[in-house]
Amino acid sequence: MAWFGGRQSIQQLVEDHYQVLYRFAFRLSGSASEAEDLTQETFCQAQKSLAQLRDGSRSKAWLFSILRNAYLHKLRSTKRHQTLTPDALAELPERLPDPLPEIEPGQLQHALNESPEDFRMPLLLFYFEDFSYRDIAEQLQVPLGTVMSRLARAKAHLRGRLLSAVQAPLLMAPALVKPVLAKKEGA
């Protein structure tokens, strides 16, 4: 497979990575149309910068970086950036119900959309895209310990949001989400 050579190489990148990039973009944006735009923008940027890709085996990480940067740029331009205060962490339940309730996919996406970027990005990369802690640290340009603490806080935040959504009076059709919250962290 030729990575450096114009049209064929970008076409190969699209064929190899479109689905995972779209899925990541959808989880980030919560919207199919925004995910399509982000994915398309990612491949347009990749085509312009294809000469920067020196190692074809790192193309997935390279494309994720482009997509992440495009998403963050879009967030900054619309000023939707959210922050989490320490008081918000106090809302978390002390004890988890047993068994864990089933969560509808729309509720999960809504909870992810409401999560601060510092929490959402590592969650998506770890649980939905199977990135290792080290890969996430490289992707976010933060120390490994920061990734670990953000993931721990993000899981607690997300769990609290999901449990409060399940306890709300308007429940949607259930779908099992336990594996997302219980995935081992042995990366």
N, C-alpha and C positions, 0 to 999 in steps of 0.2 A: 504494500500500500504506500503510495507516494504522499508524504505529508507536505512537502514543499513543492508546489508546482501549480498553484492557481486553482482553477475550477474543480478539478478532480479531487483535490485534497479537501476543499471546503465541503464538497458534496459528500465525501466519505465521513467527515466530522458530523455532518447533519444526520446521515444514516446511522452512525454509531451512537450518537449522544442526544438526539432530539427528545426522545421520550423521557429520559431521566432529567434533562434540563427543564422540560415543560412541567413535569411533576413538581420539581423544586420551585419553579416560578409560580405555579398555582398555589402551593403551600405558603409561599411568601406573600402573595398578593391576595389570595382568596377569591380571585376572579378569573374565569376562563379567558376573557378578552385581554385582561392585563397580562396573564401568563403567556398568551400567544405573542403579544407585543414585546414582552421582555425576552422571550426565546428568540424571536426574530431579530431583535436588536443585538442580542448576544452573538448570533451568527454573522450579522453585518459587521460588528466590531471585530470578530474573529477573522473575517475575511480581510479586513483592512490591516490587521496586525499579525497575519499568519507567519510572517518572517520571524516574529518573536518566539514562536513555538520551536524550541530547540530539541525537545525530546518528545516524540510522538506518544510514548507511553504515559506522559503526564498531561495529555490533551484534555481528559475529563476534568482534572483539577483546574487547569487553565481556563476552560470554558465556565466552570462554576465561579471562578474569580471574576470573570467578565460579567456574568449574570448578576452576581452579588453586587458588584460595583454599579451596574446599571440600575438595579433595584434601589440601592441606597441613594444614588443620585436623584432618582425619581421621588423618593421619600423626602429628601431635603428640599426639593423644589416645590413640593406640595405642603411642606411643614406638618407632616403627620407623625413626626417622630414622637414616641411616647417614652416616658421614664417611669420607673417603679420606685415608689417611696418605701422606706422601711415599714411604715404604717400599713401598707398594703399586704405585707407578708404576715402581719398579725391576724389577718382574716382567715388564715389556713386552719382547717380542722385539726384537732390534736390527735384523734384516732380515726383510722380509716374504717369504713363499714366493711363487714365481712358477710357475704362475698361482695366484691366490688361491683357496682351497678354497670349495666351496659350503657354505652354512649353512642349516640347517633353521629355519623360522620360530619354532618353539618354543625353539630355542637362542638366537635373537636376543631373544625376549621375556624369557627367563630372564636373559640378560646385562644387558638393560635394567633388569629388576627388581632386580638386584644392584648397579646403579650408584648412586652417591650422588645425592641430589636436585639438587645444584648442577650435576651433569653431565647427568642424565637430562632435566631440563626443557628446557634449550636444544637438546639433540639432537632431542627429539620435536618441538618447535616448528619447528626448522629443516628437518629431513629428512622428517618425516612430514606436517607441516601447512604447509610452504612459507612460513613467516614469514621476513621479512627480519631482518638483524641489528638494525636500528633498532626493528622491531616487538617483537623479543624483549627488547631493552633496556627498552622501555616496559612490556612485560608483566611482567618480573621486577623492574623498578624498580632497574636497575643501569646503570652506564656502558657505552657501546658497546664499549670495549676489554675490559671484563670479559666480555662476551658472547663476543667473539672468542677470548679466552684459555680460557674454559670450554669452548667448542666444540672447540678444538684438544686440550685435555687430555682431554675426554670421548671424542673419537674415538680417541685413543691408548689410553685405558683400555678402551673397548669393543672395539677391535681386538685388544688383548691377551687379553681374556676370551674372545672368539670363537675366536681362534686356539688358545688352550689347550683350549677345548672340542672343537674339531675334532681335535686331537691326542690327546684322551682315548680310551680303548679303546671306550667305548660311544657309537657314532655313530648318529644317527637318519637318516631319509630326507632327502636333500639338497634344497635349494632355493636358488637363486641370490640372494646378498645383496650382491654386489660393488657395485651401484649405490648402496647405502646408505652404504658406506664411502668411495666415490670421488666423491661428488657435489661439483661445483665450489662454491667458497665465494664466488662473485662477487656476493653480495647487495648 
